[in-house]
Amino acid sequence: MILDLLAPPLCWSCGAPAARDGPLCRVCRRALRFLGPAPVVLCGLEVWAPLAYDGPAGDLVRALKFHGATRLARAMAALIVANAPGTMLAGDLVPVPLHPARRRARPFNQAALIGSAISGRTGLALADCLRRAGPDRRQVGRGRAARLTGPGAIKAAGRPPPTALLVDDVVTTGATLAACAGALREAGSERIRAIAFARTAGR
């Protein structure tokens, strides 16, 4: 685009000119810490993410979530699909829901944006079938013990898919994903796993 030639996009991590067709400069792209193909088990749920939630990956998550950089969802989805173990990309994609109070303040659900972009790349169906209710128990800024007490009430709206692949931007303790999996299982899902863009290393 002409605009990109006149004012090249900047790296979302360091502010230097970004690499062509990417959200990061070459230096920050090389600084991404890939976690490998093996899923981990968090709160009884099999979870996989391509990147550690630190450095440039963390900057991308915050840019999407707090600065409205919605185009980053496509870049995140591309990294997920390019690196995911083949067995993980199966079933219907189920985004982790956003609380209505946060949805009023933020006009998008970052997990749904990533899920939609993954769907476009893989052909997997998107099943936006989870809803939050009750108090808005924001996970950001809470300690590990507080996070593990759970993210508030999550319910399935209608009948969920038999095989569900939960989608989120970042995983820390796994408490939110576990609550989502519980709601899906209670409503009839038989196999549930989860993917995210980044995961706290060591979890």
Contact map, one row per residue, 1 for C-alpha under 8 A:
11111000000000000000000000000000000000000000000000000000000000000000000000000000000000000000000000000000000000000000000000000000000000000000000000000000000000000000000000000000000000000000000000000000000
11111100000000000000000000000000000000000000000000000000000000000000000000000000000000000000000000000000000000000000000000000000000000000000000000000000000000000000000000000000000000000000000000000000000
11111111000000000000000000000000000000000000000000000000000000000000000000000000000000000000000000000000000000000000000000000000000000000000000000000000000000000000000000000000000000000000000000000000000
11111111100000000000000000000000000000000000000000000000000000000000000000000000000000000000000000000000000000000000000000000000000000000000000000000000000000000000000000000000000000000000000000000000000
11111111000000000000000000000000000000000000000000000000000000000000000000000000000000000000000000000000000000000000000000000000000000000000000000000000000000000000000000000000000000000000000000000000000
01111111000000000000000000000000000000000000000000000000000000000000000000000000000000000000000000000000000000000000000000000000000000000000000000000000000000000000000000000000000000000000000000000000000
00111111100000000000000000000000000000000000000000000000000000000000000000000000000000000000000000000000000000000000000000000000000000000000000000000000000000000000000000000000000000000000000000000000000
00111111110000001100000000000000000000000000000000000000000000000000000000000000000000000000000000000000000000000000000000000000000000000000000000000000000000000000000000000000000000000000000000000000000
00010011111000001100001000000000000000000000000000000000000000000000000000000000000000000000000000000000000000000000000000000000000000000000000000000000000000000000000000000000000000000000000000000000000
00000001111100111100001110000000000000000000000000000000000000000000000000000000000000000000000000000000000000000000000000000000000000000000000000000000000000000000000000000000000000000000000000000000000
00000000111111111110001110010000000000000000000000000000000000000000000000000000000000000000000000000000000000000000000000000000000000000000000000000000000000000000000000000000000000000000000000000000000
00000000011111100100001100000000000000000000000000000001001100100000000000000000000000000000000000000000000000000000000000000000000000000000000000000000000000000000000000000000000000000000000000000000000
00000000001111100000000100010000000000000000000000000011001100000000000000000000000000000000000000000000000000000000000000000000000000000000000000000000000000000000000000000000000000000000000000000000000
00000000001111110000000010010000000000000000000000000000000000000000000000000000000000000000000000000000000000000000000000000000000000000000000000000000000000000000000000000000000000000000000000000000000
00000000011111111100000000000000000000000000000000000000000000000000000000000000000000000000000000000000000000000000000000000000000000000000000000000000000000000000000000000000000000000000000000000000000
00000000011001111100000010000000000000000000000000000000000000000000000000000000000000000000000000000000000000000000000000000000000000000000000000000000000000000000000000000000000000000000000000000000000
00000001111000111110000110000000000000000000000000000000000000000000000000000000000000000000000000000000000000000000000000000000000000000000000000000000000000000000000000000000000000000000000000000000000
00000001111100111111011111000000000000000000000000000000000000000000000000000000000000000000000000000000000000000000000000000000000000000000000000000000000000000000000000000000000000000000000000000000000
00000000001000001111111111000000000000000000000000000000000000000000000000000000000000000000000000000000000000000000000000000000000000000000000000000000000000000000000000000000000000000000000000000000000
00000000000000000111110000000000000000000000000000000000000000000000000000000000000000000000000000000000000000000000000000000000000000000000000000000000000000000000000000000000000000000000000000000000000
00000000000000000011111000000000000000000000000000000000000000000000000000000000000000000000000000000000000000000000000000000000000000000000000000000000000000000000000000000000000000000000000000000000000
00000000000000000111111110000000000000000000000000000000000000000000000000100000000000000000000000000000000000000000000000000000000000000000000000000000000000000000000000000000000000000000000000000000000
00000000111100000110111110000000000000000000000000000000000000000000000100100000000000000000000000000000000000000000000000000000000000000000000000000000000000000000000000000000000000000000000000000000000
00000000011110001110011111111000000000000000000000000001000000000000000000000000000000000000000000000000000000000000000000000000000000000000000000000000000000000000000000000000000000000000000000000000000
00000000011001011110011111111000000000000000000000000000000000000000000000000000000000000000000000000000000000000000000000000000000000000000000000000000000000000000000000000000000000000000000000000000000
00000000000000000110000111111100000000000000000000000000000000000000000000000000000000000000000000000000000000000000000000000000000000000000000000000000000000000000000000000000000000000000000000000000000
00000000000000000000000111111110000000000000000000000000000000000000000000000000000000000000000000000000000000000000000000000000000000000000000000000000000000000000000000000000000000000000000000000000000
00000000001011000000000111111111000000000000000000000001000000000000000000000000000000000000000000000000000000000000000000000000000000000000000000000000000000000000000000000000000000000000000000000000000
00000000000000000000000111111111000000000000000000000001000000000000000000000000000000000000000000000000000000000000000000000000000000000000000000000000000000000000000000000000000000000000000000000000000
00000000000000000000000001111111000000000000000000000000000000000000000000000000000000000000000000000000000000000000000000000000000000000000000000000000000000000000000000000000000000000000000000000000000
00000000000000000000000000111111100000000000000000000011000000000000000000000000000000000000000000000000000000000000000000000000000000000000000000000000000000000000000000000000000000000000000000000000000
00000000000000000000000000011111110000000000000000110011100000000000000000000000000000000000000000000000000000000000000000000000000000000000000000000000000000000000000000000000000000000000000000000000000
00000000000000000000000000000011111000000000000000110100000000000000000000000000000000000000000000000000000000000000000000000000000000000000000000000000000000000000000000000000000000000000000000000000000
00000000000000000000000000000001111100000000000001110000000000000000000000000000000000000000000000000000000000000000000000000000000000000000000000000000000000000000000000000000000000000000000000000000000
00000000000000000000000000000000111111000000000011110000000000000000000000000000000000000000000000000000000000000000000000000000000000000000000000000000000000000000000000000000000000000000000000000000000
00000000000000000000000000000000011111000000000001000000000000000000000000000000000000000000000000000000000000000000000000000000000000000000000000000000000000000000000000000000000000000000000000000000000
00000000000000000000000000000000001111100000000101000000000000000000000000000000001110000000000000000000000000000000000000000000000000000000000000000000000000000000000000000000000000000000000000000000000
00000000000000000000000000000000001111110000000100000000000000000000000000000000000010000000000000000000000000000000000000000000000000000000000000000000000000000000000000000000000000000000000000000000000
00000000000000000000000000000000000011111000011110000000000000000000000000000000000000000000000000000000000000000000000000000000000000000000000000000000000000000000000000000000000000000000000000000000000
00000000000000000000000000000000000001111100011100000000000000000000000000000000000000000000000000000000000000000000000000000000000000000000000000000000000000000000000000000000000000000000000000000000001
00000000000000000000000000000000000000111111111000000000000000000000000000000000000000000000000000000000000000000000000000000000000000000000000000000000000000000000000000000000000000000000000000000000000
00000000000000000000000000000000000000011111111000000000000000000000000000000000000000000000000000000000000000000000000000000000000000000000000000000000000000000000000000001100010000000000000000000000001
00000000000000000000000000000000000000001111100000000000000000000000000000000000000000000000000000000000000000000000000000000000000000000000000000000000000000000000000000001110010000000000000000000000000
00000000000000000000000000000000000000001111110000000000000000000000000000000000000000000000000000000000000000000000000000000000000000000000000000000000000000000000000000000000010000000000000000000000000
00000000000000000000000000000000000000001111111000000000000000000000000000000000000000000000000000000000000000000000000000000000000000000000000000000000000000000000000000000000110010000000000111000000000
00000000000000000000000000000000000000111101111100000000000000000000000000000000000000000000000000000000000000000000000000000000000000000000000000000000000000000000000000000000000000000000000111000000000
00000000000000000000000000000000000000111100111110000000000000000000000000000000000000000000000000000000000000000000000000000000000000000000000000000000000000000000000000000000000000000000000011110000000
00000000000000000000000000000000000011110000011111000000000000000000000000000000000100010000000000000000000000000000000000000000000000000000000000000000000000000000000000000000000000000000000001110010000
00000000000000000000000000000000001000100000001111110000000000000000000000000001000100000000000000000000000000000000000000000000000000000000000000000000000000000000000000000000000000000000000000111110000
00000000000000000000000000000000011110000000000111110000000000000000000000000011001100000000000000000000000000000000000000000000000000000000000000000000000000000000000000000000000000000000000000011110000
00000000000000000000000000000001111000000000000011111000100000000000000000000000000000000000000000000000000000000000000000000000000000000000000000000000000000000000000000000000000000000000000000001110000
00000000000000000000000000000001111000000000000011111100100000000000000000000000000000000000000000000000000000000000000000000000000000000000000000000000000000000000000000000000000000000000000000000111100
00000000000000000000000000000000000000000000000000111110110000000000000000000000000000000000000000000000000000000000000000000000000000000000000000000000000000000000000001000000000000000000000000000111100
00000000000000000000000000000000100000000000000000011111111000000000000000000000000000000000000000000000000000000000000000000000000000000000000000000000000000000000000000000000000000000000000000000001000
00000000000010000000000000000011000000000000000000001111111000000000000000000000000000000000000000000000000000000000000000000000000000000000000000000000000000000000000000000000000000000000000000000000000
00000000000110000000000100011011000000000000000000000111111100000000000000000000000000000000000000000000000000000000000000000000000000000000000000000000000000000000000000000000000000000000000000000000000
00000000000000000000000000000001000000000000000000111111111110000000000000000000000000000000000000000000000000000000000000000000000000000000000000000000000000000000000000000000000000000000000000000100000
00000000000000000000000000000000000000000000000000001111111111000000000000000000000000000000000000000000000000000000000000000000000000000000000000000000000000000000000000000000000000000000000000000100000
00000000000110000000000000000000000000000000000000000111111111100000000000000000000000000000000000000000000000000000000000000000000000000000000000000000000000000000000000000000000000000000000000000000000
00000000000110000000000000000000000000000000000000000001111111110000000100000000000000000000000000000000000000000000000000000000000000000000000000000000000000000000000000000000000000000000000000000000000
00000000000000000000000000000000000000000000000000000000111111111000000000000000000000000000000000000000000000000000000000000000000000000000000000000000000000000000000011000000000000000000000000000000000
00000000000000000000000000000000000000000000000000000000011111111110000000000000000000000000000000000000000000000000000000000000000000000000000000000000000000000000000000000000000000000000000000000000000
00000000000100000000000000000000000000000000000000000000001111111111100000000000000000000000000000000000000000000000000000000000000000000000000000000000000000000000000000000000000000000000000000000000000
00000000000000000000000000000000000000000000000000000000000111111111111110000000000000000000000000000000000001000000000000000000000000000000000000000000000000000000000000000000000000000000000000000000000
00000000000000000000000000000000000000000000000000000000000011111111100000000000000000000000000000000000000001000000000000000000000000000000000000000000000000000000000000000000000000000000000000000000000
00000000000000000000000000000000000000000000000000000000000001111111000000000000000000000000000000000000000000000000000000000000000000000000000000000000000000000000000000000000000000000000000000000000000
00000000000000000000000000000000000000000000000000000000000001111111100000000000000000000000000000000000000000000000000000000000000000000000000000000000000000000000000000000000000000000000000000000000000
00000000000000000000000000000000000000000000000000000000000000111111110000000000000000000000000000000000000000000000000000000000000000000000000000000000000000000000000000000000000000000000000000000000000
00000000000000000000000000000000000000000000000000000000000000111011111100000000000000000000000000000000000000000000000000000000000000000000000000000000000000000000000000000000000000000000000000000000000
00000000000000000000000000000000000000000000000000000000000000010001111110000000000000000000000000000000000001001000000000000000000000000000000000000000000000000000000000000000000000000000000000000000000
00000000000000000000000000000000000000000000000000000000000000010000111111100000000000000000000000000000000000000000000000000000000000000000000000000000000000000000000000000000000000000000000000000000000
00000000000000000000001000000000000000000000000000000000000100010000111111110000000000000000000000000000000000000000000000000000000000000000000000000000000000000000000000000000000000000000000000000000000
00000000000000000000000000000000000000000000000000000000000000010000011111111000000000000000000000000000000001001100100000000000000000000000000000000000000000000000000000000000000000000000000000000000000
00000000000000000000000000000000000000000000000000000000000000000000001111111100000000000000000000000000000000001100110000000000000000000000000000000000000000000000000000000000000000000000000000000000000
00000000000000000000011000000000000000000000000000000000000000000000001111111110000000000000000000000000000000000000000000000000000000000000000000000000000000000000000000000000000000000000000000000000000
00000000000000000000000000000000000000000000000000000000000000000000000111111111000000000000000000000000000000000100000000000000000000000000000000000000000000000000000000000000000000000000000000001000000
00000000000000000000000000000000000000000000000000000000000000000000000011111111100000000000000000000000000000000110110000000000000000000000000000000000000000000000000000000000000000000000000000001000000
00000000000000000000000000000000000000000000000000000000000000000000000001111111110000000000000000000000000000000000110010000000000000000000000000000000000000000000000000000000000000000000000000000000000
00000000000000000000000000000000000000000000000001000000000000000000000000111111111000000000000000000000000000000000000000000000000000000000000000000000000000000000000000000000000000000000000000001000000
00000000000000000000000000000000000000000000000011000000000000000000000000011111111100000000000000000000000000000000010000000000000000000000000000000000000000000000000000000000000000000000000000011000000
00000000000000000000000000000000000000000000000000000000000000000000000000001111111100001000000000000000000000000000010011000000000000000000000000000000000000000000000000000000000000000000000000000000000
00000000000000000000000000000000000000000000000000000000000000000000000000000111111100000000000000000000000000000000000000000000000000000000000000000000000000000000000000000000000000000000000000000000000
00000000000000000000000000000000000010000000000001000000000000000000000000000011111110000000000000000000000000000000000000000000000000000000000000000000000000000000000000000000000000000000000000000000000
00000000000000000000000000000000000010000000000111000000000000000000000000000001111111011000000000000000000000000000000000000000000000000000000000000000000000000000000000000000000000000000000000000000000
00000000000000000000000000000000000011000000000000000000000000000000000000000000001111111000000000000000000000000000000000000000000000000000000000000000000000000000000000000000000000000000000000000000000
00000000000000000000000000000000000000000000000000000000000000000000000000000000000111111000000000000000000000000000000000000000000000000000000000000000000000000000000000000000000000000000000000000000000
00000000000000000000000000000000000000000000000000000000000000000000000000000000000011111100000000000000000000000000000000000000000000000000000000000000000000000000000000000000000000000000000000000000000
00000000000000000000000000000000000000000000000100000000000000000000000000000000000111111100000000000000000000000000000000000000000000000000000000000000000000000000000000000000000000000000000010100000000
00000000000000000000000000000000000000000000000000000000000000000000000000000000100111111110000000000000000000000000000000000000000000000000000000000000000000000000100000000000000000000000000000000000000
00000000000000000000000000000000000000000000000000000000000000000000000000000000000000111111000000000000000000000000000000010000000000000000000000000000000000000011100000000000000000000000000000000000000
00000000000000000000000000000000000000000000000000000000000000000000000000000000000000001111100000000000000000000000000000011000000000000000000000000000000000001111100000000000000000000000000000000000000
00000000000000000000000000000000000000000000000000000000000000000000000000000000000000000111110000000000000000000000000000011110000000000000000000000000000000001011100000000000000000000000000000000000000
00000000000000000000000000000000000000000000000000000000000000000000000000000000000000000011111000000000000000000010001000011111000000000000000000000000000000000001111000000000000000000000000000000000000
00000000000000000000000000000000000000000000000000000000000000000000000000000000000000000001111100000000000000010010000000000111110000000000000000000000000000000001111000000000000000000000000000000000000
00000000000000000000000000000000000000000000000000000000000000000000000000000000000000000000111110000000000000110010000000000011010000000000000000000000000000000000011100000000000000000000000000000000000
00000000000000000000000000000000000000000000000000000000000000000000000000000000000000000000011111000000000000110000000000000000010000000000000000000000000000000000011100000001100100000000000000000000000
00000000000000000000000000000000000000000000000000000000000000000000000000000000000000000000001111100000000010110000000000000001011100000000000000000000000000000000000000000000000000000000000000000000000
00000000000000000000000000000000000000000000000000000000000000000000000000000000000000000000000111110110000010000000000000000000001100000000000000000000000000000000000000000000000000000000000000000000000
00000000000000000000000000000000000000000000000000000000000000000000000000000000000000000000000011111110000000000000000000000000001110010000000000000000000000000000000000000000000000000000000000000000000
00000000000000000000000000000000000000000000000000000000000000000000000000000000000000000000000001111111000000000000000000000000000110000000000000000000000000000000000000000000000000000000000000000000000
00000000000000000000000000000000000000000000000000000000000000000000000000000000000000000000000000111111100000000000000000000000000000010000000000000000000000000000000000000000000000000000000000000000000
00000000000000000000000000000000000000000000000000000000000000000000000000000000000000000000000001111111110000000000000000000000000000010000000000000000000000000000000000000000000000000000000000000000000
00000000000000000000000000000000000000000000000000000000000000000000000000000000000000000000000001111111111110000000000000000000000000000000000000000000000000000000000000000000000000000000000000000000000
00000000000000000000000000000000000000000000000000000000000000000000000000000000000000000000000000011111111000000000000000000000000000000000000000000000000000000000000000000000000000000000000000000000000
00000000000000000000000000000000000000000000000000000000000000000000000000000000000000000000000000001111111000000000000000000000000000000000000000000000000000000000000000000000000000000000000000000000000
00000000000000000000000000000000000000000000000000000000000000000000000000000000000000000000000000000111111110000000000000000000000000000000000000000000000000000000000000000000000000000000000000000000000
00000000000000000000000000000000000000000000000000000000000000000000000000000000000000000000000000000011111110000000000000000000000000000000000000000000000000000000000000000000000000000000000000000000000
00000000000000000000000000000000000000000000000000000000000000000000000000000000000000000000000000000010011111011000000000000000000000000000000000000000000000000000000000000000000000000000000000000000000
00000000000000000000000000000000000000000000000000000000000000000000000000000000000000000000000011000010011111111000000000000000000000000000000000000000000000000000000000000000000000000000000000000000000
00000000000000000000000000000000000000000000000000000000000000011000010010000000000000000000000000000000000111111100000000000000000000000000000000000000000000000000000110000000000000000000000000000000000
00000000000000000000000000000000000000000000000000000000000000000000000000000000000000000000001110000000000011111110000000000000000000000000000000000000000000000000001110000000000000000000000000000000000
00000000000000000000000000000000000000000000000000000000000000000000000000000000000000000000011110000000000111111111000000000001000000000000000000000000000000000000001100000000000000000000000000000000000
00000000000000000000000000000000000000000000000000000000000000000000010011000000000000000000000000000000000111111111100000000000000000000000000000000000000000000000000000000000000000000000000000000000000
00000000000000000000000000000000000000000000000000000000000000000000000011011000000000000000000000000000000001111111110000000000000000000000000000000000000000000000001110000000000000000000000000000000000
00000000000000000000000000000000000000000000000000000000000000000000000000001000000000000000111000000000000000111111111000000100000000000000000000000000000000000000001100000000000000000000000000000000000
00000000000000000000000000000000000000000000000000000000000000000000000000000000000000000000000000000000000000011111111100000100000000000000000000000000000000000000000000000000000000000000000000000000000
00000000000000000000000000000000000000000000000000000000000000000000000011001100000000000000000000000000000000001111111110000000000000000000000000000000000000000000000000000000000000000000000000000000000
00000000000000000000000000000000000000000000000000000000000000000000000001001101100000000000000000000000000000000111111111110000000000000000000000000000000000000000000000000000000000000000000000000000000
00000000000000000000000000000000000000000000000000000000000000000000000000000000000000000000100000000000000000000011111111111100000000000000000000000000000000000000000000000000000000000000000000000000000
00000000000000000000000000000000000000000000000000000000000000000000000000000000000000000000000000000000000000000001111111110000000000000000000000000000000000000000000000000000000000000000000000000000000
00000000000000000000000000000000000000000000000000000000000000000000000000000100100000000000000000000000000000000000111111100000000000000000000000000000000000000000000000000000000000000000000000000000000
00000000000000000000000000000000000000000000000000000000000000000000000000000000100000000000000000000000000000000000011111110000000000000000000000000000000000000000000000000000000000000000000000000000000
00000000000000000000000000000000000000000000000000000000000000000000000000000000000000000000000000000000000000000000011111111000000000000000000000000000000000000000000000000000000000000000000000000000000
00000000000000000000000000000000000000000000000000000000000000000000000000000000000000000111100000000000000000000000011101111100000000000000000000000000000000000000000000000000000000000000000000000000000
00000000000000000000000000000000000000000000000000000000000000000000000000000000000000000011100000000000000000000000001000111110000000000000000000000000000000000000000000000000000000000000000000000000000
00000000000000000000000000000000000000000000000000000000000000000000000000000000000000000001110000000000000000000011001000011111000000000000000000000000000000000000000000000000000000000000000000000000000
00000000000000000000000000000000000000000000000000000000000000000000000000000000000000000001111000000000000000000000000000001111100000000000000000000000000000011000000000000000000000000000000000000000000
00000000000000000000000000000000000000000000000000000000000000000000000000000000000000000000111010000000000000010000000000000111110000000000000000000000000000000000000000000000000000000000000000000000000
00000000000000000000000000000000000000000000000000000000000000000000000000000000000000000000010000000000000000000000000000000011111000000000000000000000000111110000000000000000000000000000000000000000000
00000000000000000000000000000000000000000000000000000000000000000000000000000000000000000000011110000000000000000000000000000001111100000000000000000000011110000000000000000000000100110000000000000000000
00000000000000000000000000000000000000000000000000000000000000000000000000000000000000000000000011100000000000000000000000000000111110000000000000000000011110000000000000000000000000000000000000000000000
00000000000000000000000000000000000000000000000000000000000000000000000000000000000000000000000011110000000000000000000000000000011111000000000000000001111000000000000000000000000000000000000000000000000
00000000000000000000000000000000000000000000000000000000000000000000000000000000000000000000000000110000000000000000000000000000001111110000000000000001111000000000000000000000000000000000000000000000000
00000000000000000000000000000000000000000000000000000000000000000000000000000000000000000000000000000000000000000000000000000000000111110000000000000001100000000000000000000000000000000000000000000000000
00000000000000000000000000000000000000000000000000000000000000000000000000000000000000000000000000000000000000000000000000000000000011111000000000000001000000000000000000000000000000000000000000000000000
00000000000000000000000000000000000000000000000000000000000000000000000000000000000000000000000000101100000000000000000000000000000011111100000000000011000000000000000000000000000000000000000000000000000
00000000000000000000000000000000000000000000000000000000000000000000000000000000000000000000000000000000000000000000000000000000000000111110000000000011000000000000000000000000000000000000000000000000000
00000000000000000000000000000000000000000000000000000000000000000000000000000000000000000000000000000000000000000000000000000000000000011111110000000010000000000000000000000000000000000000000000000000000
00000000000000000000000000000000000000000000000000000000000000000000000000000000000000000000000000000000000000000000000000000000000000001111110000100010000000000000000000000000000000000000000000000000000
00000000000000000000000000000000000000000000000000000000000000000000000000000000000000000000000000000000000000000000000000000000000000000111110000000000000000000000000000000000000000000000000000000000000
00000000000000000000000000000000000000000000000000000000000000000000000000000000000000000000000000000000000000000000000000000000000000000111111000000000000000000000000000000000000000000000000000000000000
00000000000000000000000000000000000000000000000000000000000000000000000000000000000000000000000000000000000000000000000000000000000000000111111101100000000000000000000000000000000000000000000000000000000
00000000000000000000000000000000000000000000000000000000000000000000000000000000000000000000000000000000000000000000000000000000000000000000111111100000000000000000000000000000000000000000000000000000000
00000000000000000000000000000000000000000000000000000000000000000000000000000000000000000000000000000000000000000000000000000000000000000000011111110000000000000000000000001000000000000000000000000000000
00000000000000000000000000000000000000000000000000000000000000000000000000000000000000000000000000000000000000000000000000000000000000000000001111111000000000000000000000000000000000000000000000000000000
00000000000000000000000000000000000000000000000000000000000000000000000000000000000000000000000000000000000000000000000000000000000000000000011111111100000000000000000000000000000000000000000000000000000
00000000000000000000000000000000000000000000000000000000000000000000000000000000000000000000000000000000000000000000000000000000000000000010011111111110000000000000000000001010000000000000000000000000000
00000000000000000000000000000000000000000000000000000000000000000000000000000000000000000000000000000000000000000000000000000000000000000000000111111100000000000000000000001110000000000000000000000000000
00000000000000000000000000000000000000000000000000000000000000000000000000000000000000000000000000000000000000000000000000000000000000000000000011111110000000000000000000000010000000000000000000000000000
00000000000000000000000000000000000000000000000000000000000000000000000000000000000000000000000000000000000000000000000000000000000000000000000001111111000000000000000000000011001000000000000000000000000
00000000000000000000000000000000000000000000000000000000000000000000000000000000000000000000000000000000000000000000000000000000000000011110000000101111100000000000000000000011001000000000000000000000000
00000000000000000000000000000000000000000000000000000000000000000000000000000000000000000000000000000000000000000000000000000000000111111000000000000111110000000000000000000000000000000000000000000000000
00000000000000000000000000000000000000000000000000000000000000000000000000000000000000000000000000000000000000000000000000000000000111000000000000000011111000000000000000000000001000000000000000000000000
00000000000000000000000000000000000000000000000000000000000000000000000000000000000000000000000000000000000000000000000000000000011110000000000000000001111100000000000000000000001100100000000000000000000
00000000000000000000000000000000000000000000000000000000000000000000000000000000000000000000000000000000000000000000000000000000011110000000000000000000111110000000000000000000000100110000000000000000000
00000000000000000000000000000000000000000000000000000000000000000000000000000000000000000000000000000000000000000000000000000000111000000000000000000000011111110000000000000000000000110010000000000000000
00000000000000000000000000000000000000000000000000000000000000000000000000000000000000000000000000000000000000000000000000000000111000000000000000000000001111110000000000000000000000000000000000000000000
00000000000000000000000000000000000000000000000000000000000000000000000000000000000000000000000000000000000000000000000000000000100000000000000000000000000111110000000000000000000000000010000000000000000
00000000000000000000000000000000000000000000000000000000000000000000000000000000000000000000000000000000000000000000000000000000100000000000000000000000000111111000000000000000000000000011000000000000000
00000000000000000000000000000000000000000000000000000000000000000000000000000000000000000000000000000000000000000000000000000010100000000000000000000000000111111101000000000000000000010011100000000000000
00000000000000000000000000000000000000000000000000000000000000000000000000000000000000000011000000000000000000000000000000000010000000000000000000000000000000111111000000000000000000000001100000000000000
00000000000000000000000000000000000000000000000000000000000000000000000000000000000000000010000000000000000000000000000000000000000000000000000000000000000000011111000000000000000000000001111000000000000
00000000000000000000000000000000000000000000000000000000000000000000000000000000000000000111000000000000000000000000000000000000000000000000000000000000000000001111100000000000000000000000111100000000000
00000000000000000000000000000000000000000000000000000000000000000000000000000000000000000111110000000000000000000000000000000000000000000000000000000000000000011111110000000000000000000000101110000000000
00000000000000000000000000000000000000000000000000000000000000000000000000000000000000001111110000000000000000000000000000000000000000000000000000000000000000000011111000000000000000000000000111100000000
00000000000000000000000000000000000000000000000000000000000000000000000000000000000000000000111100000000000000000000000000000000000000000000000000000000000000000001111100000000100110000000000111100000000
00000000000000000000000000000000000000000000000000000000000000000000000000000000000000000000111100000000000000110110000000000000000000000000000000000000000000000000111110000000000000000000000001110000000
00000000000000000000000000000000000000000000000000000000000000000000000000000000000000000000001100000000000001110110000000000000000000000000000000000000000000000000011111100000000000000000000001111000000
00000000000000000000000000000000000000000000000000000000000010000000000000000000000000000000000000000000000001100100000000000000000000000000000000000000000000000000001111100000000000000000000000011100000
00000000000000000000000000000000000000000000000000001000000010000000000000000000000000000000000000000000000000000000000000000000000000000000000000000000000000000000000111110000000000000000000000011111000
00000000000000000000000000000000000000000000000000000000000000000000000000000000000000000000000000000000000000000000000000000000000000000000000000000000000000000000000111111100000000000000000000010111000
00000000000000000000000000000000000000000000000000000000000000000000000000000000000000000000000000000000000000000000000000000000000000000000000000000000000000000000000001111100000000000000000000000011001
00000000000000000000000000000000000000000110000000000000000000000000000000000000000000000000000000000000000000000000000000000000000000000000000100110000000000000000000000111111000000000000000000000001001
00000000000000000000000000000000000000000110000000000000000000000000000000000000000000000000000000000000000000000000000000000000000000000000000000010000000000000000000000111111110000000000000000000000000
00000000000000000000000000000000000000000010000000000000000000000000000000000000000000000000000000000000000000000000000000000000000000000000000000111110000000000000000000001111111000000000000000000000000
00000000000000000000000000000000000000000000000000000000000000000000000000000000000000000000000100000000000000000000000000000000000000000000000000000110000000000000000000001111111100000000000000000000000
00000000000000000000000000000000000000000000100000000000000000000000000000000000000000000000000100000000000000000000000000000000000000000000000000000000000000000000010000000111111110000000000001000000000
00000000000000000000000000000000000000000111100000000000000000000000000000000000000000000000000000000000000000000000000000000000000000000000000000000000000000000000000000000111111111000000000000000000000
00000000000000000000000000000000000000000000000000000000000000000000000000000000000000000000000000000000000000000000000000000000000000000000000000000110110000000000000000000011111111100000000000000000000
00000000000000000000000000000000000000000000000000000000000000000000000000000000000000000000000100000000000000000000000000000000010000000000000000000000011000000000010000000001111111110000000000000000000
00000000000000000000000000000000000000000000100000000000000000000000000000000000000000000000000000000000000000000000000000000000000000000000000000000000000000000000010000000000111111111000000100000000000
00000000000000000000000000000000000000000000000000000000000000000000000000000000000000000000000000000000000000000000000000000000000000000000000000000000000000000000000000000000011111111100000000000000000
00000000000000000000000000000000000000000000000000000000000000000000000000000000000000000000000000000000000000000000000000000000010000000000000000000000011100000000000000000000001111111110000000000000000
00000000000000000000000000000000000000000000000000000000000000000000000000000000000000000000000000000000000000000000000000000000010000000000000000000000001100010000000000000000000111111111100100000000000
00000000000000000000000000000000000000000000000000000000000000000000000000000000000000000000000000000000000000000000000000000000000000000000000000000000000000000000000000000000000011111111110100000000000
00000000000000000000000000000000000000000000000000000000000000000000000000000000000000000000000000000000000000000000000000000000000000000000000000000000000000000000000000000000000001111111100000000000000
00000000000000000000000000000000000000000000000000000000000000000000000000000000000000000000000000000000000000000000000000000000000000000000000000000000000101110000000000000000000000111111100000000000000
00000000000000000000000000000000000000000000000000000000000000000000000000000000000000000000000000000000000000000000000000000000000000000000000000000000000000111100000000000000000000011111110000000000000
00000000000000000000000000000000000000000000000000000000000000000000000000000000000000000000000000000000000000000000000000000000000000000000000000000000000000011111000000000000000000011111111100000000000
00000000000000000000000000000000000000000000000000000000000000000000000000000000000000000000000000000000000000000000000000000000000000000000000000000000000000000110000000000000000000001001111100000000000
00000000000000000000000000000000000000000000000000000000000000000000000000000000000000000000000000000000000000000000000000000000000000000000000000000000000000000111000000000000000000000000111110000000000
00000000000000000000000000000000000000000000110000000000000000000000000000000000000000000000000000000000000000000000000000000000000000000000000000000000000000000011110000000000000010011000111111000000000
00000000000000000000000000000000000000000000111000000000000000000000000000000000000000010000000000000000000000000000000000000000000000000000000000000000000000000001110000000000000000000000001111100000000
00000000000000000000000000000000000000000000111100000000000000000000000000000000000000000000000000000000000000000000000000000000000000000000000000000000000000000000111100000000100000000000000111110000000
00000000000000000000000000000000000000000000001110000000000000000000000000000000000000010000000000000000000000000000000000000000000000000000000000000000000000000000111100000000000000000000000011111000000
00000000000000000000000000000000000000000000001111000000000000000000000000000001000000000000000000000000000000000000000000000000000000000000000000000000000000000000001111100000000000000000000001111110000
00000000000000000000000000000000000000000000000011100000000000000000000000011011000000000000000000000000000000000000000000000000000000000000000000000000000000000000000111000000000000000000000000111110000
00000000000000000000000000000000000000000000000011111000110000000000000000000000000000000000000000000000000000000000000000000000000000000000000000000000000000000000000011100000000000000000000000011111000
00000000000000000000000000000000000000000000000111111000000000000000000000000000000000000000000000000000000000000000000000000000000000000000000000000000000000000000000001110000000000000000000000011111101
00000000000000000000000000000000000000000000000000011100000000000000000000000000000000000000000000000000000000000000000000000000000000000000000000000000000000000000000001111000000000000000000000000111111
00000000000000000000000000000000000000000000000000011000000000000000000000000000000000000000000000000000000000000000000000000000000000000000000000000000000000000000000000000000000000000000000000000011111
00000000000000000000000000000000000000000000000000000000000000000000000000000000000000000000000000000000000000000000000000000000000000000000000000000000000000000000000000000000000000000000000000000001111
00000000000000000000000000000000000000010100000000000000000000000000000000000000000000000000000000000000000000000000000000000000000000000000000000000000000000000000000000011000000000000000000000000011111
